[in-house]
């Protein structure tokens, strides 16, 4: 069994498409149910890691406190799941609640 990093992204900057408090509560329940399902299937290697908004950027010019992404998408969190291969990891990601909000899930092998 391999481990895969699932990175959750969505547009957190466009005010018009942000969920209401009620929608956020519903989303929270959906996340809890999804995590519970993954844990029950022994597919959850590490639970949600919420990004704290801090970081650094390293580029050829040096190191900068950041991150300062030039995109509208932001990382909302990440988890590590257990899966046989990328196809199984993608199957797991298809049920992720971030997709309901128009977000996406990036999948990477966790080495």
N, C-alpha and C positions, 0 to 999 in steps of 0.2 A: 504494500500500500504506500502511495506517495502522499506528500503534503503539497497543497496548492494555496497560494495567497489569493484571496478574493478582495479586491479593492473597490469600494463603493463610491461612485461619483455622481453628482448631479449639479444642476445650476442653482447655486445658493445666492446669486447676485440679482437676478431679475425679480423685482418686488412683486410684479403682477402674478407670477406663478407660484408664489410661496403658499404652502398649505395653511389653513386656518388652525387655531388651537384644537378644535374638535377633530380635524383631519390628522393633526399630529398625534393626538391620543389614539386614534384608530390605527395609525401607522405603528405606533409603539406596540400595540397589541399584536399586530401582524409580525413585527420583528421578533417579539417574544415567542410567538407560536412557531415561527420558522426556526429560531435557535433551538427551541425545545424539540422540534422534529429532528433536526440534525444531531442533537445530543442523543436522542433516543435511538437513532440509527448508528451511533458511534462514528459519525462523520465529522464531528466538530473537534478539531485538534486543539484549537485555542479560541476562546470566545472573542467577542467584539473588542477591538482596540480602537477607542475613539481618538481621533487626531486632536491634539491639544492646541492647534493653531500656530505652533511654533515649529521652527526648523531652520535649516541653513541651505544655502545654495553654493555649490562648489563649481566654478567654471574656470576657464583658462586665465581669467583676470584675478582670481583669488576666491576668498570665502566671504559670503555676505549673509548677514542675518536675514531670515526670510520665513517662509518662502514667499516669493512674489510672482505668482503665476500670472501669465498674460492671457489666461483663458477664463471663461465664465464658469467653468466647472470647478468644483472643489471636492476634495476627498472628504467624505463624511465618516469613514471608518473602514475597518478591514478585519478579516478573520482568516484563520488558516483551517482548511478542511482536509479530510483524508479522502482520497479518491484513487482509483486505479490508474487513470490517465486524464488527459485534457478533456476528452469527451465526457467522462463521468463528472469532472469538475464543472463543465459547462451545463450539464444536466442539473446539478445541484444549484448552480447560479440562476437558472431559469425561474426558480420560485422565490427569488430574493425580492423583498418588498420595495427596494429602491426603484425597481422597474416600473412600479405603479405610478411613481412620481416623475417618470420620464428620465430617470437616471440610467446608469449603466454599471456593469460589473467588469472590471479588468481581471483577468486570470493570469497568474504567473506561477511557475514551479517554485516552491519554497525549498531552497537548497540549504 
